[in-house]
């Protein structure tokens, strides 16, 4: 960001975080309504307890929840902390994804469209991944309508801004194929050998999108990082020994019957690679080539 004027830097950072928080607010709607089979457009947001429509000034991301002390303005029913947490997470991710692109997007006295396309495309991926991870954590489901377009978006980005992103269409196409078909084959083989369902096809769709966006070379690191973090998370639950719900509003795990969806960990690992691989390439070029 050194080439971006200081007078521009702070407003841009604030706008990016506001942009992300607004998307986070929308993702909260998606995560709640899509599994319930409800429209994501109508009706307007309302309190889940008293069904009173939420006024626009009570629907400001993060700020309104803090101002209202986490309660409905009409009936004072508690509002889950997950809503502002998702909004804040989306705000931080929007900024983090944009950081490597800000200087090249500014490009002197005008915006440069190619880095801007790369920035918006990567943000779109991250926002959809966040929704997928939250729904999978709640329901052990990955919706095709969310996951299947991602490989196509990754291929489109590779075709348009592959040079800027360092992922050409060959790496993107092979990544989508290997990530999807390879993972599906592993899941099918596990099911045939063990006689029980292992990793679902939804995970294959997530990995196909990751391969398309990040390139085939990122897949081994993404899979290993997801597996390690999933195992560490499960080990932590077992060590704590709690039987209470520990993730998601409906809960997905207990120490007695431990079951974790793999999708959220694939999403976390994919986002980690997206945000960190450029720095890793500078320090350990052999690890990412």
C-alpha positions as CSV (number, residue, x, y, z in Angstrom):
1,X,0.0,0.0,0.0
2,X,3.0,2.3,-0.1
3,X,2.1,3.8,-3.4
4,X,-1.5,4.6,-2.4
5,X,-1.8,8.2,-1.1
6,X,-2.3,8.4,2.6
7,X,-5.4,10.5,2.2
8,X,-6.9,7.6,0.2
9,X,-5.6,4.7,2.4
10,X,-7.7,5.2,5.5
11,X,-11.1,5.9,3.7
12,X,-10.4,2.9,1.5
13,X,-9.7,0.6,4.5
14,X,-12.9,1.8,6.2
15,X,-15.0,1.3,3.0
16,X,-13.6,-2.1,2.5
17,X,-14.5,-3.2,6.0
18,X,-18.0,-1.7,5.7
19,X,-18.3,-3.5,2.4
20,X,-17.4,-6.8,4.1
21,X,-19.6,-6.2,7.1
22,X,-22.6,-5.5,4.8
23,X,-21.9,-8.8,3.0
24,X,-21.6,-10.5,6.4
25,X,-25.0,-9.2,7.3
26,X,-26.4,-10.6,4.0
27,X,-24.6,-13.9,4.7
28,X,-26.4,-14.2,8.0
29,X,-29.7,-14.1,6.0
30,X,-28.4,-16.7,3.6
31,X,-27.2,-19.1,6.3
32,X,-30.6,-18.8,8.1
33,X,-33.0,-18.9,5.2
34,X,-31.5,-21.1,2.5
35,X,-31.6,-24.3,4.7
36,X,-35.2,-23.4,5.7
37,X,-36.2,-23.1,2.1
38,X,-37.1,-19.4,2.5
39,X,-36.4,-16.5,0.1
40,X,-33.3,-14.5,0.8
41,X,-34.9,-11.4,-0.6
42,X,-38.3,-11.2,1.1
43,X,-39.6,-10.6,3.7
44,X,-37.2,-8.2,5.3
45,X,-35.2,-9.3,8.4
46,X,-37.2,-9.7,11.5
47,X,-36.7,-10.9,15.1
48,X,-36.9,-14.7,15.2
49,X,-38.7,-14.5,18.6
50,X,-41.5,-11.9,18.1
51,X,-41.3,-11.6,14.3
52,X,-41.2,-7.8,14.4
53,X,-39.5,-6.4,11.3
54,X,-36.1,-5.0,12.2
55,X,-35.8,-1.3,11.5
56,X,-33.0,-0.3,9.2
57,X,-31.2,1.7,12.0
58,X,-31.3,-1.4,14.1
59,X,-29.7,-3.5,11.3
60,X,-26.3,-1.8,11.0
61,X,-23.7,-4.5,11.0
62,X,-22.0,-5.1,14.4
63,X,-22.8,-1.6,15.7
64,X,-26.6,-2.2,16.1
65,X,-26.0,-5.5,18.0
66,X,-23.6,-3.7,20.4
67,X,-25.9,-0.7,20.8
68,X,-28.9,-2.9,21.6
69,X,-26.8,-5.1,23.9
70,X,-27.5,-8.2,21.9
71,X,-31.3,-8.1,22.3
72,X,-34.3,-7.3,20.1
73,X,-35.4,-3.7,20.4
74,X,-39.1,-4.8,20.5
75,X,-39.3,-7.8,22.7
76,X,-35.7,-7.8,24.3
77,X,-35.2,-11.5,23.3
78,X,-31.5,-12.2,23.1
79,X,-29.9,-12.1,19.6
80,X,-27.1,-14.6,19.0
81,X,-23.6,-13.2,19.1
82,X,-22.9,-15.2,15.9
83,X,-24.6,-12.5,13.9
84,X,-22.1,-9.7,14.7
85,X,-19.3,-12.3,14.7
86,X,-20.1,-13.2,11.1
87,X,-20.3,-9.5,10.1
88,X,-17.0,-8.7,11.8
89,X,-15.3,-11.8,10.2
90,X,-16.5,-10.8,6.7
91,X,-15.2,-7.2,7.3
92,X,-11.8,-8.5,8.3
93,X,-11.7,-10.9,5.4
94,X,-12.7,-8.3,2.9
95,X,-9.8,-6.1,4.0
96,X,-7.3,-9.0,4.2
97,X,-8.1,-10.2,0.7
98,X,-7.9,-6.7,-0.7
99,X,-4.6,-5.7,0.9
100,X,-2.3,-7.3,-1.7
101,X,-4.3,-5.6,-4.5
102,X,-4.7,-2.1,-3.2
103,X,-1.5,-0.6,-4.6
104,X,-1.9,-2.2,-8.1
105,X,-5.6,-1.4,-8.2
106,X,-5.0,2.3,-7.5
107,X,-2.3,2.5,-10.2
108,X,-1.6,6.3,-10.0
109,X,-4.5,8.6,-10.6
110,X,-7.1,6.0,-11.6
111,X,-8.4,2.6,-10.8
112,X,-6.9,-0.3,-12.8
113,X,-9.7,-2.7,-13.8
114,X,-7.7,-6.0,-14.0
115,X,-6.4,-6.0,-10.3
116,X,-9.9,-4.8,-9.3
117,X,-11.5,-7.8,-11.0
118,X,-9.0,-10.1,-9.2
119,X,-9.8,-8.4,-5.9
120,X,-13.6,-8.6,-6.2
121,X,-13.4,-12.2,-7.5
122,X,-11.3,-13.4,-4.6
123,X,-13.6,-11.6,-2.2
124,X,-16.6,-13.2,-3.8
125,X,-15.0,-16.6,-3.3
126,X,-14.3,-15.9,0.4
127,X,-17.9,-14.7,1.1
128,X,-19.4,-17.8,-0.5
129,X,-17.0,-20.0,1.3
130,X,-18.0,-18.4,4.6
131,X,-21.6,-19.1,4.0
132,X,-20.9,-22.7,3.0
133,X,-18.8,-23.3,6.1
134,X,-21.4,-21.9,8.4
135,X,-24.2,-24.0,6.9
136,X,-22.1,-27.1,6.9
137,X,-21.2,-26.5,10.5
138,X,-24.9,-26.2,11.4
139,X,-26.4,-29.0,9.2
140,X,-23.7,-31.2,7.7
141,X,-24.8,-30.0,4.3
142,X,-23.1,-28.3,1.4
143,X,-25.6,-26.8,-1.0
144,X,-24.8,-27.4,-4.7
145,X,-26.2,-24.0,-5.6
146,X,-23.4,-22.4,-3.6
147,X,-20.5,-24.8,-4.3
148,X,-20.9,-25.8,-7.9
149,X,-20.6,-22.3,-9.4
150,X,-17.2,-21.8,-7.7
151,X,-15.1,-23.9,-10.1
152,X,-16.6,-21.9,-13.0
153,X,-15.8,-18.6,-11.2
154,X,-12.2,-19.8,-10.6
155,X,-11.8,-20.7,-14.3
156,X,-13.2,-17.3,-15.3
157,X,-10.8,-15.5,-13.1
158,X,-7.9,-17.5,-14.5
159,X,-8.9,-16.7,-18.0
160,X,-9.3,-12.9,-17.4
161,X,-6.7,-12.1,-14.7
162,X,-4.6,-15.3,-14.5
163,X,-1.4,-13.4,-15.1
164,X,-2.1,-11.0,-12.3
165,X,-3.1,-13.7,-9.9
166,X,-0.3,-16.2,-10.8
167,X,-2.8,-19.0,-11.6
168,X,-3.3,-19.6,-15.3
169,X,-6.2,-21.4,-16.9
170,X,-4.3,-24.7,-17.1
171,X,-3.5,-24.7,-13.4
172,X,-7.0,-23.6,-12.6
173,X,-8.6,-26.3,-14.8
174,X,-6.4,-29.1,-13.5
175,X,-7.0,-27.9,-10.0
176,X,-10.8,-28.0,-10.4
177,X,-10.6,-31.5,-11.9
178,X,-8.2,-32.9,-9.4
179,X,-9.8,-31.3,-6.5
180,X,-13.3,-32.4,-7.4
181,X,-12.8,-35.8,-9.1
182,X,-9.9,-36.9,-7.0
183,X,-11.6,-36.1,-3.7
184,X,-14.8,-37.8,-4.8
185,X,-12.8,-40.9,-5.8
186,X,-11.2,-41.0,-2.3
187,X,-14.6,-40.6,-0.7
188,X,-16.2,-43.3,-2.8
189,X,-13.2,-45.7,-2.2
190,X,-13.5,-45.1,1.5
191,X,-17.2,-45.9,1.4
192,X,-16.6,-49.1,-0.5
193,X,-13.9,-50.3,1.8
194,X,-15.4,-49.3,5.1
195,X,-19.0,-49.8,4.3
196,X,-20.0,-46.4,5.6
197,X,-20.2,-42.9,4.3
198,X,-17.1,-40.9,4.8
199,X,-16.5,-37.5,3.2
200,X,-19.4,-36.2,1.2
201,X,-19.5,-34.9,-2.3
202,X,-20.0,-31.5,-1.0
203,X,-16.4,-31.5,0.3
204,X,-15.4,-32.5,-3.3
205,X,-17.2,-29.5,-4.7
206,X,-15.5,-27.2,-2.1
207,X,-12.1,-28.6,-3.1
208,X,-12.9,-28.3,-6.8
209,X,-13.6,-24.6,-6.3
210,X,-10.4,-24.2,-4.2
211,X,-8.4,-25.9,-7.0
212,X,-9.9,-23.6,-9.6
213,X,-9.1,-20.5,-7.6
214,X,-5.7,-21.4,-6.1
215,X,-4.4,-23.8,-8.7
216,X,-3.5,-27.4,-8.5
217,X,-0.3,-26.8,-6.7
218,X,-2.2,-25.5,-3.6
219,X,-4.3,-28.6,-3.2
220,X,-1.8,-30.8,-1.2
221,X,-1.2,-28.0,1.3
222,X,-5.0,-27.2,1.6
223,X,-5.9,-30.8,2.2
224,X,-3.1,-31.4,4.8
225,X,-3.9,-28.1,6.6
226,X,-7.6,-28.9,6.7
227,X,-7.0,-32.4,8.1
228,X,-4.5,-31.2,10.7
229,X,-6.7,-28.4,11.9
230,X,-9.7,-30.7,12.0
231,X,-7.9,-33.3,14.0
232,X,-6.6,-30.6,16.4
233,X,-10.1,-29.2,16.8
234,X,-11.5,-32.7,17.5
235,X,-8.7,-33.5,19.9
236,X,-9.5,-30.3,21.8
237,X,-13.1,-31.2,22.1
238,X,-12.2,-34.6,23.4
239,X,-9.8,-33.1,25.9
240,X,-12.4,-30.7,27.2
241,X,-14.8,-33.6,27.5
242,X,-17.9,-31.5,27.1
243,X,-21.2,-33.0,26.0
244,X,-22.7,-29.6,25.3
245,X,-23.1,-28.2,21.8
246,X,-19.9,-26.5,20.8
247,X,-20.3,-25.2,17.3
248,X,-23.2,-23.6,15.5
249,X,-26.5,-22.6,16.9
250,X,-27.8,-26.2,16.7
251,X,-24.5,-27.8,17.7
252,X,-22.5,-30.3,15.8
253,X,-20.4,-32.2,18.2
254,X,-20.2,-33.7,21.7
255,X,-17.4,-35.6,23.4
256,X,-19.6,-38.7,23.5
257,X,-20.7,-38.8,19.8
258,X,-18.0,-36.7,18.1
259,X,-18.8,-35.9,14.5
260,X,-17.4,-32.9,12.6
261,X,-18.0,-31.7,9.0
262,X,-14.8,-31.5,7.0
263,X,-16.1,-28.6,4.8
264,X,-15.4,-25.8,7.3
265,X,-11.8,-26.9,7.7
266,X,-11.4,-27.1,3.9
267,X,-12.7,-23.5,3.7
268,X,-10.4,-22.3,6.5
269,X,-7.4,-23.9,4.9
270,X,-8.3,-22.5,1.5
271,X,-8.6,-19.0,2.8
272,X,-5.4,-19.4,4.7
273,X,-3.6,-20.3,1.5
274,X,-5.2,-17.4,-0.4
275,X,-4.1,-14.9,2.2
276,X,-0.7,-16.3,3.1
277,X,0.8,-18.0,0.1
278,X,2.4,-14.9,-1.3
279,X,4.3,-14.3,1.9
280,X,5.2,-18.0,2.1
281,X,6.5,-17.9,-1.5
282,X,8.9,-15.1,-0.5
283,X,10.2,-17.0,2.5
284,X,10.0,-20.6,1.2
285,X,9.7,-20.5,-2.6
286,X,10.3,-24.2,-2.9
287,X,7.2,-24.9,-0.8
288,X,4.8,-23.2,-3.2
289,X,6.3,-23.7,-6.6
